[in-house]
Amino acid sequence: MKLDILAFAAHPDDVELSASGTLLHYAAQGKKIGIIDLTEGELGTRGSVADRYAESGAAGKLMGLSVRKNLNMGDGFFEINEENKRKIIEQIRIHQPEIVLANCLSDRHPDHGRGGKLVSDACFLAGLRKIETIVDGVSLAPHRPRLVFHYIQDHYAHPDIVIDVTPFIDQKIEVIKAFRSQFFDPTSTEPSTPISGEEFFQFIKGRMMQYGRPIGADYAEGFTVTRILGTKDLFDLV
């Protein structure tokens, strides 16, 4: 299935926390969107792998995903190597996205930066015709996404571009809450984590307000890029 936007995440819930407002925005416009999780989040302090799959499915329905797949690379220990690059190249060539969203290139969790670099490298390599990808006996055509954006996660980063997602703020919070084992639950007996407190949702909204203020939006999501962006019309910019 060809997608307009394909988002990659080192862990289930990475996209939901940092870029689900953007996906909701484009899903509302009829764009086809998908998420590829690199790991099952099996080293997470709270919940189980089974929880992650159930929660990912619930979040995906709320976002209107056309595709969600887990590459099971190994939470905490996946590497930037040929094997993993080829797994991502395969997904890019299958879905042929115009835009890819990837983890930030530096963050509190080392998987985030490593995942962002892995996806960025694979997006370039996916366009090289001499790299062969065969699925079910069929050779897939090269495809390089037109744009790669890195969503901002725990650590603050100055965004290169922000997207106004104000109409979708309430939906985004519901999407995040689909990961019930990870976030605030007053009845939970599992250990506390930096994201399990009730105040964490205030942090999420505060960060989005910070990114929205420069463009006059109540809430926005921020992204960084590794190349110069261009426009054919300066009047399209906010």
Backbone torsions as a table, in degrees:
resi	resn	phi	psi	omega
1	MET	NA	124.8	176.3
2	LYS	-73.3	134.6	179.1
3	LEU	-115.9	152.4	172.7
4	ASP	-81.3	-42.6	-179.6
5	ILE	-131.5	130.3	174.8
6	LEU	-122.4	120.1	-179.6
7	ALA	-104.5	135.3	176.9
8	PHE	-109.3	146.4	-178.4
9	ALA	-139.7	133.1	174.8
10	ALA	-61.6	-36.2	-179.4
11	HIS	-134.1	146.5	169.2
12	PRO	-55.8	131.3	-178.8
13	ASP	100.3	-12.4	177.9
14	ASP	-60.6	-48.8	-179.6
15	VAL	-64.9	-42.9	-177.4
16	GLU	-59.1	-41.8	-177.8
17	LEU	-68.5	-37.6	-168.3
18	SER	-111.0	-21.2	-172.6
19	ALA	-141.2	9.9	-177.2
20	SER	-69.5	-27.7	175.7
21	GLY	-62.3	-39.7	177.8
22	THR	-65.8	-43.0	178.4
23	LEU	-64.6	-40.5	177.3
24	LEU	-62.6	-39.6	178.5
25	HIS	-58.1	-47.3	-177.0
26	TYR	-80.2	-29.6	174.0
27	ALA	-62.2	-36.9	178.5
28	ALA	-65.7	-22.3	177.0
29	GLN	-89.3	1.5	179.2
30	GLY	90.3	7.7	178.0
31	LYS	-72.7	147.7	176.8
32	LYS	-90.6	126.5	-175.0
33	ILE	-129.2	153.8	178.3
34	GLY	-150.1	164.9	177.5
35	ILE	-131.0	134.7	171.2
36	ILE	-115.0	115.7	176.2
37	ASP	-89.4	130.0	-178.6
38	LEU	-75.8	-34.4	-178.6
39	THR	-130.8	171.0	177.8
40	GLU	-90.3	1.1	-178.2
41	GLY	65.2	30.0	-171.9
42	GLU	-69.1	-15.7	179.1
43	LEU	-93.0	1.3	179.8
44	GLY	-59.1	143.7	-176.2
45	THR	-63.6	-37.7	-174.4
46	ARG	-112.0	148.3	176.0
47	GLY	76.9	-176.7	-176.4
48	SER	-130.5	173.3	175.8
49	VAL	-60.7	-40.9	178.1
50	ALA	-60.1	-40.6	176.7
51	ASP	-59.8	-44.6	-177.7
52	ARG	-58.8	-43.7	-179.3
53	TYR	-67.3	-40.9	178.5
54	ALA	-64.9	-43.2	-179.0
55	GLU	-68.3	-39.6	177.7
56	SER	-61.9	-40.4	178.4
57	GLY	-64.0	-42.6	179.7
58	ALA	-64.9	-43.7	179.1
59	ALA	-64.3	-40.1	179.6
60	GLY	-61.2	-39.2	177.6
61	LYS	-64.7	-40.1	-179.8
62	LEU	-65.9	-29.9	-179.5
63	MET	-89.8	-10.2	-178.6
64	GLY	72.9	36.8	-178.9
65	LEU	-66.5	141.9	172.1
66	SER	-87.4	-26.4	-176.1
67	VAL	-144.3	137.9	165.1
68	ARG	-144.5	129.6	-177.2
69	LYS	-142.0	148.2	177.3
70	ASN	-115.3	127.1	-177.6
71	LEU	-89.5	-6.6	173.0
72	ASN	48.7	54.5	-178.4
73	MET	-81.0	-18.6	-179.8
74	GLY	110.3	98.5	-177.3
75	ASP	-57.4	129.5	175.7
76	GLY	85.6	-21.3	-171.8
77	PHE	-127.8	1.7	178.9
78	PHE	-66.6	151.4	-174.9
79	GLU	-121.4	160.4	172.4
80	ILE	-85.1	90.8	-177.5
81	ASN	-138.2	175.7	-176.5
82	GLU	-61.5	-42.6	-178.4
83	GLU	-57.2	-48.5	-177.7
84	ASN	-72.2	-35.1	175.4
85	LYS	-61.1	-41.4	-179.4
86	ARG	-66.2	-33.2	176.3
87	LYS	-62.5	-41.7	-179.5
88	ILE	-74.5	-40.3	175.3
89	ILE	-54.5	-42.8	179.4
90	GLU	-59.2	-45.8	-179.5
91	GLN	-65.7	-37.7	178.6
92	ILE	-65.4	-41.7	-178.7
93	ARG	-73.4	-31.2	176.4
94	ILE	-67.2	-46.2	-170.1
95	HIS	-98.1	-15.5	173.7
96	GLN	47.1	52.8	-178.2
97	PRO	-70.3	148.0	170.5
98	GLU	-75.4	-38.7	-176.6
99	ILE	-126.6	136.8	173.6
100	VAL	-116.5	135.7	171.2
101	LEU	-107.8	136.0	-177.2
102	ALA	-138.0	163.7	177.2
103	ASN	-56.4	157.9	175.2
104	CYS	-65.6	157.1	-173.8
105	LEU	-85.5	-7.9	175.2
106	SER	-154.4	130.4	-176.9
107	ASP	-162.1	176.9	-179.7
108	ARG	-58.4	-45.4	-179.9
109	HIS	-88.8	124.2	-177.6
110	PRO	-61.3	-25.3	177.7
111	ASP	-62.5	-30.4	-176.0
112	HIS	-65.5	-53.9	179.9
113	GLY	-62.4	-41.1	179.5
114	ARG	-65.5	-40.9	178.2
115	GLY	-65.8	-40.1	179.1
116	GLY	-63.2	-42.7	179.3
117	LYS	-68.6	-40.2	179.4
118	LEU	-59.5	-46.5	-179.5
119	VAL	-67.8	-41.9	179.3
120	SER	-60.0	-45.7	177.8
121	ASP	-60.8	-44.5	-177.2
122	ALA	-65.9	-33.1	178.4
123	CYS	-62.3	-39.5	177.0
124	PHE	-68.4	-48.1	-176.0
125	LEU	-64.5	-29.4	-179.0
126	ALA	-62.2	-17.6	179.4
127	GLY	-91.4	-2.0	-178.5
128	LEU	-88.4	120.1	-173.0
129	ARG	-69.4	-21.1	-178.5
130	LYS	-83.8	-3.2	170.4
131	ILE	-91.8	118.2	-174.3
132	GLU	-96.5	136.9	176.1
133	THR	-129.6	117.3	-178.9
134	ILE	-117.2	124.4	178.2
135	VAL	-126.0	122.8	-179.0
136	ASP	53.3	40.4	176.9
137	GLY	79.3	2.5	-178.1
138	VAL	-110.5	131.4	176.8
139	SER	-81.9	122.6	-177.0
140	LEU	-85.0	141.2	-178.9
141	ALA	-72.0	148.1	174.7
142	PRO	-59.5	147.6	176.7
143	HIS	-154.6	125.8	175.0
144	ARG	-115.2	121.0	178.3
145	PRO	-56.2	145.3	-178.2
146	ARG	-69.4	-35.7	-176.7
147	LEU	-139.5	140.8	173.6
148	VAL	-124.2	120.6	178.6
149	PHE	-114.9	137.1	176.8
150	HIS	-102.7	116.1	-179.6
151	TYR	-76.1	148.8	-175.3
152	ILE	-90.7	136.2	-172.9
153	GLN	-115.2	-121.8	-171.5
154	ASP	-69.9	-51.5	-179.9
155	HIS	-74.6	142.5	177.2
156	TYR	-67.8	138.8	171.5
157	ALA	-137.8	143.5	177.2
158	HIS	-73.8	118.3	-175.1
159	PRO	-74.2	147.6	172.3
160	ASP	-84.9	-23.8	179.0
161	ILE	-154.4	144.8	175.7
162	VAL	-125.6	150.3	-179.8
163	ILE	-116.0	125.5	177.3
164	ASP	-69.9	115.3	-179.9
165	VAL	-121.9	24.0	-176.0
166	THR	-51.4	-43.9	-178.1
167	PRO	-65.1	-12.3	-172.4
168	PHE	-114.4	11.5	-175.3
169	ILE	-61.9	-42.8	-178.8
170	ASP	-67.5	-39.6	176.9
171	GLN	-64.0	-39.2	179.6
172	LYS	-61.4	-44.0	179.5
173	ILE	-61.5	-39.0	177.4
174	GLU	-65.9	-37.7	177.1
175	VAL	-61.7	-45.8	179.0
176	ILE	-62.1	-41.8	-178.4
177	LYS	-67.3	-13.2	174.9
178	ALA	-61.8	-25.0	175.4
179	PHE	-85.2	70.4	-168.9
180	ARG	-61.8	-34.6	-177.6
181	SER	-72.6	-19.9	-172.6
182	GLN	-92.0	-29.8	-169.7
183	PHE	-114.1	-172.7	-166.9
184	PHE	-57.8	126.0	175.6
185	ASP	-147.4	106.0	-175.3
186	PRO	-62.9	-15.8	-179.3
187	THR	-95.0	-4.6	-176.2
188	SER	-70.6	141.8	175.8
189	THR	-106.1	7.1	-178.6
190	GLU	-82.0	163.2	-177.4
191	PRO	-61.0	150.5	175.2
192	SER	-74.5	149.0	177.5
193	THR	-133.7	171.6	178.6
194	PRO	-61.9	-15.0	-178.3
195	ILE	-115.1	4.1	-174.1
196	SER	-94.0	-6.4	-179.6
197	GLY	-80.5	155.4	-179.4
198	GLU	-61.5	-30.3	-177.9
199	GLU	-71.0	-13.4	-177.4
200	PHE	-62.0	-33.8	178.9
201	PHE	-68.0	-29.1	174.1
202	GLN	-66.4	-38.5	176.6
203	PHE	-61.9	-45.7	179.9
204	ILE	-57.9	-48.8	-178.7
205	LYS	-67.1	-39.1	179.7
206	GLY	-62.2	-42.8	178.0
207	ARG	-62.5	-41.2	-179.7
208	MET	-68.1	-35.4	175.6
209	MET	-65.8	-39.4	178.1
210	GLN	-60.9	-43.4	179.9
211	TYR	-73.3	-26.8	-179.0
212	GLY	-79.8	-29.7	-172.9
213	ARG	-56.6	-44.6	-177.7
214	PRO	-61.7	-22.4	-179.8
215	ILE	-107.8	9.8	178.0
216	GLY	75.1	23.8	179.0
217	ALA	-106.7	149.1	177.4
218	ASP	-68.0	-42.0	-177.4
219	TYR	-140.7	137.0	177.5
220	ALA	-145.3	160.2	173.3
221	GLU	-112.1	141.1	-175.8
222	GLY	-107.8	148.5	-179.7
223	PHE	-138.3	152.1	171.9
224	THR	-114.3	158.8	178.6
225	VAL	-133.6	160.7	-179.8
226	THR	-109.5	6.0	175.1
227	ARG	-138.6	166.9	-179.6
228	ILE	-71.0	133.4	173.9
229	LEU	-92.3	151.2	179.3
230	GLY	-133.2	161.7	174.4
231	THR	-140.7	150.1	177.7
232	LYS	-88.4	-7.5	-177.8
233	ASP	-149.6	113.7	179.6
234	LEU	-62.3	-23.8	-179.2
235	PHE	-74.6	-9.4	174.6
236	ASP	-79.4	-15.6	-176.5
237	LEU	-82.5	146.4	179.3
238	VAL	-92.8	NA	NA
